[in-house]
Amino acid sequence: MLDKIALALNIIGGLNWGLIGLFRFDLVAWLFGGSGSGLSRIVYSLVGLAALWCISLLFRDWDTEVHHEAAGA
């Protein structure tokens, strides 16, 4: 479940960076009252933490995880 939350946050962050790069429009800042607002900083921080979590996805043994999930079902 944590992997899916981290992935969703990274998608949000990626889309936001795409908007910044293409249109100079920061959607998170626009939604939450500027890039310095508390809510924007929380969203930016969560996206950053999610990115750190997703680094672990690169080093996982996916075959083992699939077998464990199938055995538990």
A tleap script that builds the chain and sets N, CA, C and O, in Angstrom:
source leaprc.protein.ff14SB
mol = sequence {
  NMET LEU ASP LYS ILE ALA LEU ALA LEU ASN
  ILE ILE GLY GLY LEU ASN TRP GLY LEU ILE
  GLY LEU PHE ARG PHE ASP LEU VAL ALA TRP
  LEU PHE GLY GLY SER GLY SER GLY LEU SER
  ARG ILE VAL TYR SER LEU VAL GLY LEU ALA
  ALA LEU TRP CYS ILE SER LEU LEU PHE ARG
  ASP TRP ASP THR GLU VAL HIE HIE GLU ALA
  ALA GLY CALA
}
set mol.1.N position { 0.827 -1.200 0.000 }
set mol.1.CA position { 0.000 0.000 0.000 }
set mol.1.C position { 0.874 1.269 0.000 }
set mol.1.O position { 0.574 2.249 -0.682 }
set mol.2.N position { 1.958 1.218 0.783 }
set mol.2.CA position { 2.852 2.370 0.841 }
set mol.2.C position { 3.491 2.644 -0.520 }
set mol.2.O position { 3.727 3.797 -0.882 }
set mol.3.N position { 3.768 1.585 -1.266 }
set mol.3.CA position { 4.331 1.750 -2.610 }
set mol.3.C position { 3.371 2.510 -3.510 }
set mol.3.O position { 3.797 3.368 -4.284 }
set mol.4.N position { 2.090 2.208 -3.419 }
set mol.4.CA position { 1.097 2.872 -4.271 }
set mol.4.C position { 0.932 4.344 -3.888 }
set mol.4.O position { 0.777 5.198 -4.761 }
set mol.5.N position { 0.965 4.640 -2.594 }
set mol.5.CA position { 0.878 6.034 -2.141 }
set mol.5.C position { 2.093 6.805 -2.633 }
set mol.5.O position { 1.967 7.920 -3.137 }
set mol.6.N position { 3.277 6.204 -2.484 }
set mol.6.CA position { 4.504 6.859 -2.941 }
set mol.6.C position { 4.471 7.082 -4.446 }
set mol.6.O position { 4.888 8.134 -4.931 }
set mol.7.N position { 3.980 6.103 -5.179 }
set mol.7.CA position { 3.880 6.248 -6.633 }
set mol.7.C position { 2.917 7.378 -6.997 }
set mol.7.O position { 3.218 8.180 -7.880 }
set mol.8.N position { 1.777 7.452 -6.338 }
set mol.8.CA position { 0.801 8.512 -6.614 }
set mol.8.C position { 1.403 9.889 -6.327 }
set mol.8.O position { 1.210 10.825 -7.103 }
set mol.9.N position { 2.128 10.015 -5.219 }
set mol.9.CA position { 2.759 11.292 -4.891 }
set mol.9.C position { 3.831 11.657 -5.918 }
set mol.9.O position { 3.988 12.828 -6.263 }
set mol.10.N position { 4.558 10.668 -6.400 }
set mol.10.CA position { 5.572 10.942 -7.416 }
set mol.10.C position { 4.938 11.346 -8.737 }
set mol.10.O position { 5.487 12.183 -9.453 }
set mol.11.N position { 3.808 10.773 -9.066 }
set mol.11.CA position { 3.091 11.185 -10.275 }
set mol.11.C position { 2.643 12.632 -10.143 }
set mol.11.O position { 2.783 13.416 -11.081 }
set mol.12.N position { 2.105 12.990 -8.981 }
set mol.12.CA position { 1.696 14.381 -8.732 }
set mol.12.C position { 2.898 15.309 -8.879 }
set mol.12.O position { 2.811 16.350 -9.529 }
set mol.13.N position { 4.015 14.927 -8.274 }
set mol.13.CA position { 5.213 15.746 -8.372 }
set mol.13.C position { 5.720 15.865 -9.798 }
set mol.13.O position { 6.125 16.945 -10.228 }
set mol.14.N position { 5.698 14.760 -10.534 }
set mol.14.CA position { 6.149 14.787 -11.915 }
set mol.14.C position { 5.272 15.663 -12.790 }
set mol.14.O position { 5.771 16.419 -13.624 }
set mol.15.N position { 3.962 15.561 -12.598 }
set mol.15.CA position { 3.053 16.411 -13.368 }
set mol.15.C position { 3.260 17.879 -13.018 }
set mol.15.O position { 3.232 18.744 -13.894 }
set mol.16.N position { 3.467 18.153 -11.738 }
set mol.16.CA position { 3.699 19.534 -11.319 }
set mol.16.C position { 4.982 20.083 -11.948 }
set mol.16.O position { 5.001 21.213 -12.435 }
set mol.17.N position { 6.058 19.282 -11.938 }
set mol.17.CA position { 7.304 19.731 -12.560 }
set mol.17.C position { 7.132 19.898 -14.067 }
set mol.17.O position { 7.727 20.800 -14.658 }
set mol.18.N position { 6.336 19.052 -14.690 }
set mol.18.CA position { 6.057 19.216 -16.115 }
set mol.18.C position { 5.359 20.533 -16.403 }
set mol.18.O position { 5.689 21.228 -17.364 }
set mol.19.N position { 4.389 20.870 -15.559 }
set mol.19.CA position { 3.692 22.150 -15.727 }
set mol.19.C position { 4.627 23.330 -15.507 }
set mol.19.O position { 4.546 24.339 -16.209 }
set mol.20.N position { 5.519 23.195 -14.523 }
set mol.20.CA position { 6.485 24.270 -14.277 }
set mol.20.C position { 7.410 24.426 -15.482 }
set mol.20.O position { 7.666 25.541 -15.937 }
set mol.21.N position { 7.908 23.303 -15.993 }
set mol.21.CA position { 8.839 23.360 -17.120 }
set mol.21.C position { 8.214 23.866 -18.401 }
set mol.21.O position { 8.839 24.623 -19.144 }
set mol.22.N position { 6.988 23.455 -18.666 }
set mol.22.CA position { 6.348 23.831 -19.926 }
set mol.22.C position { 5.659 25.190 -19.881 }
set mol.22.O position { 5.707 25.956 -20.844 }
set mol.23.N position { 5.018 25.478 -18.748 }
set mol.23.CA position { 4.162 26.671 -18.693 }
set mol.23.C position { 4.498 27.644 -17.570 }
set mol.23.O position { 3.821 28.658 -17.398 }
set mol.24.N position { 5.550 27.333 -16.800 }
set mol.24.CA position { 5.899 28.150 -15.630 }
set mol.24.C position { 4.709 28.287 -14.688 }
set mol.24.O position { 4.469 29.353 -14.121 }
set mol.25.N position { 3.976 27.204 -14.532 }
set mol.25.CA position { 2.789 27.185 -13.664 }
set mol.25.C position { 2.962 26.112 -12.599 }
set mol.25.O position { 3.039 24.924 -12.911 }
set mol.26.N position { 3.022 26.532 -11.349 }
set mol.26.CA position { 3.178 25.615 -10.216 }
set mol.26.C position { 1.786 25.312 -9.659 }
set mol.26.O position { 1.219 26.114 -8.917 }
set mol.27.N position { 1.249 24.164 -10.019 }
set mol.27.CA position { -0.107 23.790 -9.618 }
set mol.27.C position { -0.237 23.659 -8.104 }
set mol.27.O position { -1.234 24.095 -7.529 }
set mol.28.N position { 0.758 23.066 -7.456 }
set mol.28.CA position { 0.703 22.902 -5.998 }
set mol.28.C position { 0.641 24.266 -5.323 }
set mol.28.O position { -0.180 24.479 -4.430 }
set mol.29.N position { 1.495 25.184 -5.740 }
set mol.29.CA position { 1.489 26.531 -5.164 }
set mol.29.C position { 0.159 27.228 -5.428 }
set mol.29.O position { -0.375 27.918 -4.560 }
set mol.30.N position { -0.361 27.043 -6.621 }
set mol.30.CA position { -1.631 27.677 -6.972 }
set mol.30.C position { -2.770 27.145 -6.110 }
set mol.30.O position { -3.619 27.908 -5.649 }
set mol.31.N position { -2.783 25.831 -5.894 }
set mol.31.CA position { -3.857 25.222 -5.111 }
set mol.31.C position { -3.782 25.573 -3.629 }
set mol.31.O position { -4.812 25.709 -2.968 }
set mol.32.N position { -2.565 25.719 -3.106 }
set mol.32.CA position { -2.411 25.843 -1.662 }
set mol.32.C position { -1.878 27.191 -1.209 }
set mol.32.O position { -1.373 27.295 -0.091 }
set mol.33.N position { -1.969 28.225 -2.031 }
set mol.33.CA position { -1.675 29.571 -1.569 }
set mol.33.C position { -0.235 30.021 -1.674 }
set mol.33.O position { 0.226 30.784 -0.825 }
set mol.34.N position { 0.485 29.583 -2.674 }
set mol.34.CA position { 1.857 30.016 -2.882 }
set mol.34.C position { 2.855 28.951 -2.474 }
set mol.34.O position { 2.552 28.073 -1.666 }
set mol.35.N position { 4.056 29.039 -3.044 }
set mol.35.CA position { 5.052 28.004 -2.790 }
set mol.35.C position { 5.594 28.051 -1.375 }
set mol.35.O position { 6.170 27.070 -0.905 }
set mol.36.N position { 5.423 29.165 -0.687 }
set mol.36.CA position { 5.904 29.278 0.689 }
set mol.36.C position { 4.868 28.950 1.738 }
set mol.36.O position { 5.181 28.947 2.929 }
set mol.37.N position { 3.643 28.675 1.331 }
set mol.37.CA position { 2.604 28.384 2.319 }
set mol.37.C position { 2.868 27.039 2.991 }
set mol.37.O position { 3.546 26.173 2.438 }
set mol.38.N position { 2.333 26.888 4.165 }
set mol.38.CA position { 2.540 25.657 4.925 }
set mol.38.C position { 2.034 24.423 4.209 }
set mol.38.O position { 2.705 23.391 4.205 }
set mol.39.N position { 0.858 24.512 3.603 }
set mol.39.CA position { 0.299 23.353 2.904 }
set mol.39.C position { 1.135 22.978 1.681 }
set mol.39.O position { 1.350 21.795 1.413 }
set mol.40.N position { 1.602 23.971 0.947 }
set mol.40.CA position { 2.450 23.676 -0.211 }
set mol.40.C position { 3.737 23.000 0.233 }
set mol.40.O position { 4.190 22.041 -0.393 }
set mol.41.N position { 4.317 23.493 1.297 }
set mol.41.CA position { 5.569 22.904 1.789 }
set mol.41.C position { 5.352 21.473 2.257 }
set mol.41.O position { 6.234 20.629 2.102 }
set mol.42.N position { 4.184 21.195 2.827 }
set mol.42.CA position { 3.867 19.815 3.237 }
set mol.42.C position { 3.776 18.915 2.011 }
set mol.42.O position { 4.331 17.816 2.005 }
set mol.43.N position { 3.077 19.376 0.970 }
set mol.43.CA position { 2.948 18.583 -0.258 }
set mol.43.C position { 4.316 18.360 -0.882 }
set mol.43.O position { 4.641 17.240 -1.275 }
set mol.44.N position { 5.125 19.420 -0.978 }
set mol.44.CA position { 6.471 19.270 -1.553 }
set mol.44.C position { 7.294 18.271 -0.739 }
set mol.44.O position { 8.019 17.453 -1.303 }
set mol.45.N position { 7.179 18.341 0.583 }
set mol.45.CA position { 7.928 17.424 1.449 }
set mol.45.C position { 7.469 15.988 1.281 }
set mol.45.O position { 8.292 15.072 1.239 }
set mol.46.N position { 6.159 15.783 1.183 }
set mol.46.CA position { 5.630 14.429 0.983 }
set mol.46.C position { 6.074 13.851 -0.355 }
set mol.46.O position { 6.390 12.665 -0.451 }
set mol.47.N position { 6.096 14.688 -1.382 }
set mol.47.CA position { 6.566 14.226 -2.694 }
set mol.47.C position { 8.040 13.842 -2.610 }
set mol.47.O position { 8.451 12.833 -3.183 }
set mol.48.N position { 8.828 14.631 -1.909 }
set mol.48.CA position { 10.244 14.312 -1.743 }
set mol.48.C position { 10.465 13.027 -0.970 }
set mol.48.O position { 11.310 12.215 -1.345 }
set mol.49.N position { 9.716 12.832 0.105 }
set mol.49.CA position { 9.826 11.592 0.878 }
set mol.49.C position { 9.382 10.395 0.052 }
set mol.49.O position { 9.974 9.318 0.132 }
set mol.50.N position { 8.334 10.592 -0.742 }
set mol.50.CA position { 7.861 9.512 -1.609 }
set mol.50.C position { 8.929 9.144 -2.641 }
set mol.50.O position { 9.102 7.969 -2.967 }
set mol.51.N position { 9.638 10.140 -3.148 }
set mol.51.CA position { 10.706 9.868 -4.104 }
set mol.51.C position { 11.814 9.047 -3.450 }
set mol.51.O position { 12.347 8.120 -4.060 }
set mol.52.N position { 12.157 9.385 -2.216 }
set mol.52.CA position { 13.159 8.595 -1.493 }
set mol.52.C position { 12.688 7.158 -1.315 }
set mol.52.O position { 13.468 6.220 -1.481 }
set mol.53.N position { 11.421 6.986 -0.978 }
set mol.53.CA position { 10.862 5.639 -0.813 }
set mol.53.C position { 10.936 4.864 -2.132 }
set mol.53.O position { 11.259 3.676 -2.147 }
set mol.54.N position { 10.634 5.546 -3.228 }
set mol.54.CA position { 10.622 4.871 -4.530 }
set mol.54.C position { 12.007 4.435 -4.981 }
set mol.54.O position { 12.126 3.559 -5.838 }
set mol.55.N position { 13.047 5.023 -4.427 }
set mol.55.CA position { 14.398 4.551 -4.739 }
set mol.55.C position { 14.525 3.085 -4.345 }
set mol.55.O position { 15.210 2.315 -5.017 }
set mol.56.N position { 13.855 2.696 -3.241 }
set mol.56.CA position { 13.930 1.302 -2.786 }
set mol.56.C position { 13.302 0.345 -3.799 }
set mol.56.O position { 13.647 -0.837 -3.822 }
set mol.57.N position { 12.398 0.830 -4.623 }
set mol.57.CA position { 11.766 -0.018 -5.629 }
set mol.57.C position { 12.784 -0.530 -6.645 }
set mol.57.O position { 12.608 -1.603 -7.224 }
set mol.58.N position { 13.838 0.235 -6.856 }
set mol.58.CA position { 14.863 -0.164 -7.821 }
set mol.58.C position { 15.660 -1.372 -7.360 }
set mol.58.O position { 16.246 -2.079 -8.179 }
set mol.59.N position { 15.688 -1.616 -6.049 }
set mol.59.CA position { 16.552 -2.650 -5.494 }
set mol.59.C position { 15.782 -3.841 -4.925 }
set mol.59.O position { 16.363 -4.685 -4.242 }
set mol.60.N position { 14.507 -3.913 -5.197 }
set mol.60.CA position { 13.692 -5.010 -4.667 }
set mol.60.C position { 13.767 -6.231 -5.562 }
set mol.60.O position { 13.971 -6.130 -6.771 }
set mol.61.N position { 13.598 -7.389 -4.939 }
set mol.61.CA position { 13.525 -8.658 -5.659 }
set mol.61.C position { 12.054 -8.925 -5.941 }
set mol.61.O position { 11.345 -9.459 -5.089 }
set mol.62.N position { 11.592 -8.557 -7.130 }
set mol.62.CA position { 10.168 -8.621 -7.453 }
set mol.62.C position { 9.645 -10.048 -7.512 }
set mol.62.O position { 8.493 -10.286 -7.150 }
set mol.63.N position { 10.452 -11.000 -7.954 }
set mol.63.CA position { 9.998 -12.403 -8.029 }
set mol.63.C position { 9.638 -12.924 -6.649 }
set mol.63.O position { 8.634 -13.620 -6.495 }
set mol.64.N position { 10.438 -12.601 -5.647 }
set mol.64.CA position { 10.182 -13.048 -4.279 }
set mol.64.C position { 8.895 -12.424 -3.747 }
set mol.64.O position { 8.095 -13.112 -3.112 }
set mol.65.N position { 8.685 -11.130 -3.997 }
set mol.65.CA position { 7.478 -10.474 -3.514 }
set mol.65.C position { 6.225 -11.065 -4.136 }
set mol.65.O position { 5.218 -11.237 -3.449 }
set mol.66.N position { 6.269 -11.378 -5.417 }
set mol.66.CA position { 5.097 -11.946 -6.094 }
set mol.66.C position { 4.768 -13.304 -5.492 }
set mol.66.O position { 3.594 -13.606 -5.282 }
set mol.67.N position { 5.773 -14.131 -5.207 }
set mol.67.CA position { 5.525 -15.443 -4.631 }
set mol.67.C position { 4.961 -15.326 -3.223 }
set mol.67.O position { 4.093 -16.116 -2.852 }
set mol.68.N position { 5.423 -14.368 -2.426 }
set mol.68.CA position { 4.908 -14.187 -1.077 }
set mol.68.C position { 3.448 -13.728 -1.111 }
set mol.68.O position { 2.630 -14.200 -0.321 }
set mol.69.N position { 3.122 -12.815 -2.019 }
set mol.69.CA position { 1.742 -12.333 -2.126 }
set mol.69.C position { 0.818 -13.446 -2.577 }
set mol.69.O position { -0.294 -13.565 -2.064 }
set mol.70.N position { 1.248 -14.260 -3.520 }
set mol.70.CA position { 0.417 -15.353 -4.016 }
set mol.70.C position { 0.197 -16.392 -2.931 }
set mol.70.O position { -0.894 -16.954 -2.831 }
set mol.71.N position { 1.198 -16.655 -2.127 }
set mol.71.CA position { 1.073 -17.656 -1.069 }
set mol.71.C position { 0.138 -17.171 0.020 }
set mol.71.O position { -0.557 -17.976 0.641 }
set mol.72.N position { 0.107 -15.867 0.264 }
set mol.72.CA position { -0.745 -15.315 1.314 }
set mol.72.C position { -2.191 -15.153 0.905 }
set mol.72.O position { -3.050 -14.958 1.765 }
set mol.73.N position { -2.488 -15.227 -0.382 }
set mol.73.CA position { -3.837 -14.981 -0.871 }
set mol.73.C position { -4.751 -16.166 -0.711 }
set mol.73.O position { -5.922 -16.098 -1.083 }
savepdb mol mol.pdb
quit
